[in-house]
Structure formats: C-alpha cells, structure tokens
Amino acid sequence: MRLPQAAANKAEDGLATQPHQSRRRHRCWDSSEISPYQTLTLPPLRPRAELPYNPRMFGPFERQVAGRYLRARKGERFVSIIAIFSLIGIALGVATLIIVMSVMNGFRQELLGKILGLNGDLGIYAQSGGLNDYDALATRIRMVPGVTGAIPVVDRPAGLKPDYGGNYSAGLIRGVSQSDLRSMKLVSGNIIDGSLDKFAGDDAVVIGVGLANKTGLRVGSRLQIFAPDMQTTPFGAIPRGRAYTVVAVFQVGFNEADTGFVFMPREAAQTLFRMQNAVTQIEVTTADPDQAIAIGRNIRTALNDVSVRVVDWTQNNNAFFAAVEVERNVMFLILTLIILVAAFNIVSSLIMMVKDKTRDIAVLRTIGASSGSILCIFLMCGAFVGVAGTLLGTLLGVVFCLNIEAIRHAIERLSGTNLFNPEVYFLSRLPAVLQWHEVAQVVGLAIGLSLLATIYPSWRAARTDPVEALRNE
C-alpha cells in the first residue's frame, strides 16, 4: 500500500528545496516520517573491497604481518621455541659443514705441500737400475718450459740405530749435494739445530726432529746406517753399514719426514749403496704442480733419446689423495643432512603456525588480503629463520676456522688430552683453509633448502577458506 498522492508530492517538494550537500547528510531519514506501508528500493550490493594492489611480491603489508607473527605473544611460545631450535639447527649445520670442509682443504693442501716439497712434482727414473750421466740429464730437464729445478737423488731405504746402542728403526736415506739441499726450502728453511755448512764429505747426515727425539740424538751424535743388502764374511752374512755424524736437525711439520728421512751427501750415499756414478732418480720441481702431467710429456719429448720413465706426483700418491678426496665428499654429504633435518623443523614449525593462525588468516582474507599475500607472509616467516640461521652459522664457522689452532690448544689445556697426534695425522698442527667459493656454496645450499621447506606450509595457508575457518567462531 502506497502513501496518498498529496503526501508524496509534499515530501518530494521538501527534499527538492534542500541543497545537494544537505541531502547527502540526511540520507537516513527518521522512521516516523515514512509510513510502514511504503515500499523501499535498496541500492545494489557492491563487491567486497580489496586491499590496494601492490605490484611488489613482498610489500609493506606482508612484511608487517610476517614480523608480527615472528614475535610470539603469550600462548604462542611453543611455536616460537620450535622456530628458534630450527634456527639453531641450521646455524650449527652450516658452521659444522664450513669447518669440516676447511679442515679437509687444509689437510690436503698441507700434505701436498710437504710431499711435493720433499719429493718434487715429477720423478725421472731409468727403465732399470740407476740413472747414469745424471748431471747432463738434469741440465736438459731444466731447459724444459715450466721446470724450476732438477735434483739428482740417491733414494734408498735403510736401517737406523744410534751408535751408543738402542733399537733399530727404518728410515729413508736421501743422498743429495749440499747446494741441492739448500735449494729444498722446506728443509733448509726449517733447521732447528746445527747448520748445513758441514754437510759435505763422507761423514755427515741431517736428521729430523722426530728421529732425534725418539733416539736421543743431537748435533755431534753418531748414527749408524745399514744398507738393505747384506755383506758376506767368513762368519756369514752380516748387515753392511757404518756410523755418520749428525750435523743438523730439521723440523718440517710432516711426521713421516721428521721421523724417517735422513739426508747425506750424494757421494757418501753412492758409496754406501754401491751406486758409483749413478743416482736413483732426478726430482723435478715445477712452477705449477697442477701442470705436472703436461710438463712430464714435454720432458719425455726432450729426453726422447734416453730410455727413462717419468712419474708425476699424482701417480706416486694417487691412492692417498684419492682417499682424502673420497673422505671429503662423504663428509660433505653426511653434514648436509644436518641442514636438511633443520629444514624439516622449519616445515613443522610453519605448519603449527598456520594451524594456530587459521582464524587470523580468515580475517585477513575477509578484509581483502589476497591468497598471494598470505603465501608471501608465511614464506617470509620461514625464510627469516633459514636466512638468519645461515648467516649466524657462516659467521660462527668462519671465526672458528680463523682461530682453530688457538681453540685446539685451549681445549687441550682444559681436557689434558692430545686432540691432534702428529703420529696419527702426519701433521704437527691442525690446518684449516677457507675457500670462499665453497663457503658460498654452503650458504646457497642452506638458504635453498630453507626456502624449499617453506613452500608447502605457505601454500596450505594461502588455500585456507575463510568461510570454513570462521564457521564455528
């Protein structure tokens, strides 16, 4: 039922006389002025308002909400504790991986430097017996591009025994000239007792500090050296050898050399081992050990008129360095699992956070937040834990590697134990060499695993239906 025509015209005339602004101010009329029989026409429903579009994936709104979720309030401590443990797990995994890889790199580099410093990068051997005319061969080898030195060496195992008595021990006798021994900087630069000035004639030897400590020998002491072949006498076969005077003691930090290497003048070694006018090998040093194989081919070409064998350092120590490389790769895989376990903790903490924030997600979706915004919010929550843990672990690992020797000595003083026995590990100190490209690989791996761990929980949060979430609220 409609109003009488006169009353309707009167209402229209009254509204027409008011200014436009007044009409906007009084759009809701008093119910007493309208009859309950009048039919009202409502305006059409407008669509739900969306939050302003942000072209950036991680905008201020997403960052603010993610930061709020990372700051736990009362009643949300449990989820925050899991996130903290995830951060600590990633930090420890990254630090451990950097430390172990650096120690393995240092171990390989130190051993390679000691071995090549004592044995050379290449060895030139005769096909059988010893090398004759070795001085001329060494001169020709030094003319090959990339070669920095060629040293004729008499290299033979022998038995060692202090002249005053004691137990026998095995050693390696290396017969070189005084000038060639001085050119071996690893030995001549680490003389701790005596000097090389008396390293001449047929009564002089230089021994390592390990052998000196084990036998009680000092500069001026006498060391008996026995050749491996026996001497036949009317009373039977007896060891053939003689005593030599110790003129110097060296310490290169390589346990095998410090306890087993004995240097003597080349002429004395030739006499002892009955190798007149011959040597066992010519040791060749190069400018770049990694190019030893190519330089070896050039040496073969230069000595094509001589029947010789050229052996590079990778062939002499292939099994040893292959074992070190395998151990390094296995340790990398094992320690990567620590980071992977910590990444799974990020998954569990984010899933619990999504479950706890279901009502908040529904409210955000209701007021206009898009599913992409919800996805970004939880991606940032998980990424913060992963990135923060990775940076913390990187800092911890780098600082530890730079101070590893001081830390080892401090632990040994507190525990009273020897953590790094040179007789077991061949080296006198714990080496650590940081290679920054490997550090970058570890950082990238940790961040990548952390970001992958956030994808599924964030996707589940973005798919939350606000109607279902608020149905029972």
KASUL-V944570 format. One line per field, one symbol per residue. phi: phi as a letter, one per 40 degrees, with the letter a starting at -180 (. if undefined). burial: # if it has 24 or more other ideal C-beta (glycine too) atoms within 12 Angstrom, else .. Layout:
BEGIN
phi=???
burial=???
END
This chain:
BEGIN
phi=.ccdcccccccccccccccccccccbcccccccbccccccbccccccccccdcbcccbccccccccccccccbcgbccccccccccccccccccccccccccccccccccccccccccbgcbbbbccagbccfcccccccccccdgcbaabcbcbacacbadcchhccacabcbcbcccccccccccccbcbagaccccagbaaabbcccccccbgcbchcbbcbbccccbcbdchcbcbaacbccbabbacgbdcccbbcbcadccccccccfbcfabcabcbbbcbdccccccccccdccbccbcbbbbcccccbcccccccccccccccccccccccccccccdcccccccccbdccccccccchccccccccccccccccccccccccccccccccccbccccccccccccgbccbccccbgbcaccabcbccccccccccccccccccccccccccccccccccccbc
burial=.........................................................#..##..##..##........##.###.#########################################...##..#..##.###.#.###########.#####......#.########.###.#.###.###.#.#..##...#########.##.#.#.#######.............#..##############################.#..#########..#..#..##.###.##..#.#######.##...#..#...#..##..##.###.#############.###.###.##...##.#######################.###.##..#...#...........#.#..##########...##..##.###.##########.###.#.#..#....
END
